[in-house]
Each structure stands twice: as C-alpha cells, then as structure tokens.
Amino acid sequence: MNLKMRYVILYVADQEKSKRFYKDILGLPVRGEHGTYIEFETGSTILAINTRDSVKEITGLPIPENNSSQTFEIGFVVDDVKGTIESLRKRDVEILVEPIEKPWGQVVAYVADPDGHYIEICSSLD
C-alpha cells in the first residue's frame, strides 16, 4: 500500500467566516471553490473547508454540530513563529499558547480558527 496525504478537510459552521480567516488572515491562496467546498494552497497538502451541513448531505456520516472535543491539530511551518503570532494577534486571532521552545529545539505556538480548530504555528525541524 502506498498512501500519500493529499488533503485535509475541516468541517466549519460559517463558510464565509472561515474563508476570510484562511484566505485573508493566514494568507492562503484559494485553489478552488465548488459550492460550500473551498480548497487552499498550502504546499504539497491541500487544506479544504466545507460546511457541516453539506458534509452530512454528501457523505451520510453523523457530523457533530460543533467541535465539542479536539482530537487533532493542523500545523503550519513559518520562518518566524514569534513574528507570525504577533501579526495574528493584531488581527484578533485567538492565541491559545504563546511561542515556546521545545526541548528538541522547535519553537511552537497555538492559535484557533473561527470554529476552534487548533492550529500549530511552528519552526521547521529541518
């Protein structure tokens, strides 16, 4: 089996609010829009959003109405974690964890998107 991660889809409550966050605040280019489904360029993996109602209809899966518990995070590597966090703070993004250097040398911080999804902003390990 040869699996390759191609995309991640976040289920959101408010498509326009989430689109503004990822496009205008984080600066991710929109790759494509198909109704309630929007894809953003992030490098080798596509980040997409879709409304919970649409996902329920398309998949038939039981999708919760909100993020009642966090079971994952998405991570973005940046050159300057502290500078990125300060820029996001000025745009009223909720900062969950201030930048901290981990024992392995990586600097990490956490923010939340409009639906409360955890987003790690971190330095590269390369």
Sequence and secondary structure as in RCSB ss.txt:
>XXXX:A:sequence
MNLKMRYVILYVADQEKSKRFYKDILGLPVRGEHGTYIEFETGSTILAINTRDSVKEITGLPIPENNSSQTFEIG
FVVDDVKGTIESLRKRDVEILVEPIEKPWGQVVAYVADPDGHYIEICSSLD
>XXXX:A:secstr
      EEEEEES HHHHHHIIIIIS   EEEEETTEEEE  SSSEEEEEEHHHHHHHH     SS  S   EEE
EE S HHHHHHHHHHTT EEEEEEEE TTS EEEEEE TT  EEEEE    
